[in-house]
Amino acid sequence: MSENKRKTDGRDRSRRRFRPDGTPIWGQRQIDGPGVWATCVKGKEKQTVGELYDLFESLANELWPTEATQNADAAPDDSDEEEGDADDLEKQIAKEVASMKRPRKETRFANCKTNTPCVVFISCKPPIDPVKLVTTHVQNVMNTGVTQTRYTQRLTPVSGSCVANIPEIRNLCGRLVNAALAAEPDKKFTYKIELRMRNHNTVTRDKLIPELAKCVPEGHTVSLDNPELFILVEIFKSVCGISVVKDYYKLYKFNVMEIANAKNLQEGGAEGRVTEKGKENAGGPSMEVEDAKKEQ
């Protein structure tokens, strides 16, 4: 009996993980922390994760370069020397061994399984700022009409996540709103709360929105037509993510596929560059379409 108990405890310890505050996490990775929600073409979730990894790493290398990135940029191009020393096998072997011994680079992005069609969540590690990451990419798409992705549709950054209950949501919202307002403490903003709920029926919209409004300090007013700040609240199953952004409507609610198509139509092309890259899949069923059907 005692032996069986010790074996069970050992298996439990191997499965258990801990958050920074000491609370345990059991099983697979949960949706947690800062990150980016993405909607995509149905059935292309795996491909969406791959293209977002490539896109986010490229943007992060520009916005938050690491030592490895800087060293790679500064390293001289010795390809000619390698060709000249092709016969020197010892140098080539030594170089390969050295590259194998290099410490593994820590990943800044991780896919958190949602087990839901058309929905992907990519978590971000510091110093990555999901809001800056997404707004930079969206602005690039606005300027060029090129999304650099085939299946990704709407991106929604969240600066923090919590359990989807009213006390936790109020706590998180208050911290993020105060941090956003601290950049311009003397200015009085107009704001709007953008709430999206998926696969969740515990907290109702009618109860949550007044509680979120209480998190905004006095002096700042609600504007439904032309707000300066948008408080984005994404509730998915038992998780709530929140961020504070600007120009949400001007940037097409961060729908990069719609931005690219509009940009290319303005320039006279009947088909945008996104459509040309993924013509066979771009029109497939998506979360945006399914949400529209549910609303009808």
N, C-alpha and C positions, 0 to 999 in steps of 0.2 A: 504493500500500500504506500509506504513512504517512498519507495523507489519510483512508483508511478507518479506520485505527486511531484518529486524532484524533476522528472522528465517533463511533466506538464509545465512547471514553472520555467524550465529552461526554454521551452518552445514559446511561452508567453513573452519572456524577456527578449527573445530574438525578433518577435513581431512588433515589439513596442518601440515607439519613438517619442521624443519629447520636444515640445515647443520651447522657445527661449524663456517663457515664464514658468516652465516646469510642468505644465499640464501635459498628460500623455496623449499621443496620437496612435491609434490602433489601425492596423491594416494598411491599405494603399494610401497614396498621397491624396489629401483632401484639397478642395478648392480653398485657398487661403492666401492672404497677403496681397500686396499690390500686383496688378497684372492687367491684361487686356482681354476683354470678351470679343469674340469675333463670330459673326454669322457667315455661313458659306453655302455653297451649292450642296443639295442633299446627296449623300453618298460619297462626298469628296472630303470628309472630315480629316482623314489621314493625310491626304495631299495638302490640305490647307495648313495643317500643323507644320509640315515640312517647308512650305513656302514662307510661312510666317517666321520660322526659325531663321531662314536665310535673310529675309528682309530686316528683321529686328537686329540681328547680329551686325549687318552692314550699317544700319543707322546708329547702333550703339558704338561701333568703332569710330564713327565720326563725332558723335556727341560726347561720349565718355571713353576716350581711348585708354587702353590698358598698356602696361609696360611691354607686354609681348607684341602688341600692335605697333607701338612706337619703335621697338627694336627691329621689327620686320620691315618697317618703312625706311629705317635708317641703314639697314644692312646693305653693303655694296653688292652689285650684281656680278657674281664671279662665274657666270655660266660659260664664258669663253675659256676661263682657266680650267674649268671642269672638262671641257671638250679636249683641251690641249693635254690634260693629264689623264686621259681615258685609260692609259695603260697602267697607271699607278693604282692598283687594286687596294693596297693598304690604306691609302687616304680615303678612298670611297667607303671601305668597310668601317673605318674609324668614324667617318661622318654619320653613317647609318646607325652605328651603335650609340653615338652621342645623342642622336635625335630620339632614339628609343628610350634613353635614360632621362629625358627631360620630364619635369613634373607635369602631370596632366592639368590642362587648363580648366579652371572651374567654370561651369556653365552658368550664364547669367539668366537664361530663360529655361522654363520647364513646362511641359504640357501636363495639365491636370485633367484627368478623364472626367467628362461630363455624362457619358452614357446616354446622350441625347442627340438625335439627328440635327444637323445644321448648326450646332452650337459648339464652340471651341473656347477654352480658356488657357492662356499662356501666362504663367506667373513670372514676375520679374524680381531680381535680387538687387539690392543697393549697389551702386548709386543710380540705377536705372529709374527714371521718373516716367511712369506710363503716360501721363498727360503730355509731357514734352515729346515723348517718343511718337505718339499717335498724331499730335498736331503737326509735328515736323513732316511726317510722311504725308498727311492729308494736304498740307500746303504744297509739297512737291508735286502731288498729283494735280492739284489745282493749276499749277504753273505749267506742267508738261503734258498732262493728259495720259501719263503712263503710270499704271498701278504697280508694276513689277510683280504682280500676282495674277493668278488665273481664276481661282475659286473663291477668294475672300470678298465679302460684300461690305458689311458694316463693322467698324471697329469701335469699341467702347472702352476707354481706359478707366480703371478704378484705382484710386490711390490707397485704398485700404479695404479690408473685408472683415465681416463679423457674422455672428449667428443672427439669423433673421428673426429677432424679436425686438419689440419697441425699445426697451431700455438700452440694449446693445447698439441698436441703430442710432438712437439719439446721441449716445456717447461718441460714436465714431463720427457722425455728421457734425457735431459741435466742434470737435478737434480739427476736422478738415476745413470747415467753413472759416473758423477763426484764423487758421494758418493762411488761407487764401486772402482774407481781408487784411492781414497784417502787412502785406506788401504795400498797401496804400491806406494807412490807418485813418487819414483825414477825409477820404472820399466816401460818399454815400452811393451805393450801387443799387440798381434795380436788378431783380433776380427772378428766376423761375425754377420750379422743381420739376424735373423730368423723371418720372417714375415708370419703370418697366418691370413687370412681374411675369415670371415663367414658372410653370409647374409648382406653384405655391398657392396655398389657400388658408394659411394660418393667420397672417396679418392682412387685414383688408385695406384697400386703398383709402377709403374714407377716414379711417382712424389714423393711418400713417402720415398722410400729407400734413394735417395740422400739427402733429408732433415734430415733423421735420421743420416746419416753419418756425417753431419755437426756438430752434437752434441758431437762427439768424439774429444777430444783435439788433436792437432798436435803431431806427433811423434809415435802415435799408428797406426798400419797398418792393412789393411784388409787381411785375409787369409781364403780362401774358403775351403781348404782341412783340415788344422789342426790348427784351432784357439784356443787361450787360453781362451778367453771370448766370450760368446754368449749373444747378446742382443735379448731377446725374446719379440716379439711384437704380441699381440693377439688383433685383431679387430673383435668384434662381434656386429652386428647391429650398434648402435650409440655409442658404448663404446670401448675404447682402453685401454688395460692393458700392462704394460711393466715390465720386470725384467732383471737383469744381472746375469748370472750363469756361472759356470765352468763345464767342463767334460760332456757336454750335449750329445755328440755323444757316449762317453764311457759308459754312463748310459742309452743307448738305447732311447734317447729322452724322458726319464722319463715314458716310457711305461712299467708299472709294470707287466702286464700280459705277455708281450713278454719276459721280464727279467726272470720271474719265469719259464716259459716254457723252455727257453734256459738253465737255471741253472739245472733244473731237467733232461733235455735230456743229458747234459754233465755228470751227475752222473749215467747215465745208465737207467733211467726210461723212458719208452715209453710215459707215460703220467705224466705231471707235477702235482704238488699239487693243482694248480689253477684249472686244468682241472678236477681233482677228486672231488673238492669241488662244482664246478658248471658245470658239464658235459653237462647237458641239455641246459644250456644257454650260455656257453662260446663261442660257435660258432655262436651265433645269429648275426643278422645284427648290425652294429655299425657305429659310425661316421667315423672311420678310413676307413671302407670298402666303405662307401658312398662317402668320399672324393676321394678315389682312382678311383671310377667309374666316378666321374665328371671330373677328370684329363684326363681319357682316352677319 
